[in-house]
Amino acid sequence: PIFLFERKVREQLLEAGLQEFLTCDLIGPSLLKLVEADEATTIRVVNPTSIEQSVLRQSLLPGLLQVVKFNVDHQHTDIAGFEIGRRHFKQGE
């Protein structure tokens, strides 16, 4: 049921003219600060390839902000999009 719901929402948003953004689940501590994430529920990668990919995201917002910044930096200011993705939280130990 979740898959079918996501597919229907995706189709409707694409038909409305929005572009789908796909961002990485891994973010850096600097982006984590933007969303004021709860440190107790933050999941850190044990052996990250870089510091900017060392934390699993708790919000889609940091990745979307990166997409907007990249586009604005390249003079593409007409941005209309969405993302359907996972967020990650630690439960217990």
C-alpha positions, 0 to 999 in steps of 0.5 A: 500500500505504501509503494502504491501511495508513493507512486500515485503521489509522485505521478500527480506531482510530476503531472503538475510540472514539478521535478523529482529531486533525489538526494543522498541519505548521507549528509555532513555535520554542517547540514545537520545543524541546519535542521537542528537535529536531535543528537540523541537520535542521530546516526553516525557512520562508523567509517565514512568516506568523507566528513560531509557524508558521515551522518544519516539524514533525519530530514529531507531539507538539507539535501533539498537546500543543497539542490537549490543552492547548486541551481542558484549558483548556476543561475537556474532560479526557476526551481519547482520540485519535490522529494520522496525519501527516507529519514533515519532515526536511532531508537534506543542503543 
